[in-house]
């Protein structure tokens, strides 16, 4: 998987939902220029999760 194919990062979903659905009034069926699928399909793409790299560091403190 290439970095640009990773979709949103885990900490970006709350803000993305607020902006896309609450502020802009979009729905999961909407098409947005520049995206390959519907908004819902794009939000379901695999995302980058930092927990596996961060949790060991937090446990070592």
Phi, psi and omega per residue, in radians:
X1 nan 2.246 3.080
X2 -1.429 2.667 -3.095
X3 -0.947 -0.797 -3.077
X4 -1.206 -0.236 3.096
X5 -1.564 0.028 -3.013
X6 -1.369 -0.161 -3.123
X7 1.255 -2.789 3.114
X8 -1.182 2.711 3.021
X9 -1.546 2.766 -3.006
X10 -0.971 -0.644 -3.099
X11 -1.382 -0.007 -3.120
X12 -1.702 -0.173 -3.046
X13 -1.194 -0.692 3.139
X14 -1.091 -0.821 3.130
X15 -1.160 -0.736 3.135
X16 -1.055 -0.810 3.124
X17 -1.062 -0.772 -3.128
X18 -1.056 -0.838 -3.107
X19 -1.198 -0.882 -3.040
X20 -1.201 -0.769 -3.050
X21 -1.625 -0.859 -3.076
X22 -1.338 -0.881 -3.062
X23 -1.351 -0.865 -3.069
X24 -1.557 -0.248 3.109
X25 1.231 0.428 3.135
X26 -1.387 2.892 3.071
X27 -2.173 2.960 -3.107
X28 -1.148 -0.350 3.130
X29 -1.487 -0.179 -3.082
X30 -1.196 2.541 3.043
X31 -1.752 2.386 3.126
X32 -2.134 2.306 3.117
X33 -0.932 2.352 3.111
X34 1.672 -0.257 3.091
X35 -1.721 2.599 -3.093
X36 -1.423 -0.389 -3.108
X37 -2.326 -2.909 3.069
X38 -1.229 2.924 3.107
X39 -1.033 -0.739 3.110
X40 -1.068 -0.749 3.122
X41 -1.116 -0.694 3.125
X42 -1.162 -0.667 3.138
X43 -1.236 -0.343 3.131
X44 -1.562 -0.076 3.137
X45 -1.104 2.717 3.085
X46 -0.989 2.418 -3.124
X47 -2.116 2.790 3.130
X48 -1.446 2.185 3.131
X49 -2.004 2.255 -3.093
X50 -1.647 -0.084 -3.073
X51 -0.993 -0.788 -3.125
X52 -1.028 -0.536 3.122
X53 -1.507 -0.480 -3.063
X54 -1.559 -0.691 -3.063
X55 -0.998 -0.776 3.090
X56 -1.059 -0.608 3.119
X57 -1.175 -0.704 3.124
X58 -1.189 -0.643 3.133
X59 -1.228 -0.433 -3.100
X60 -1.415 -0.135 -3.121
X61 -1.449 nan nan
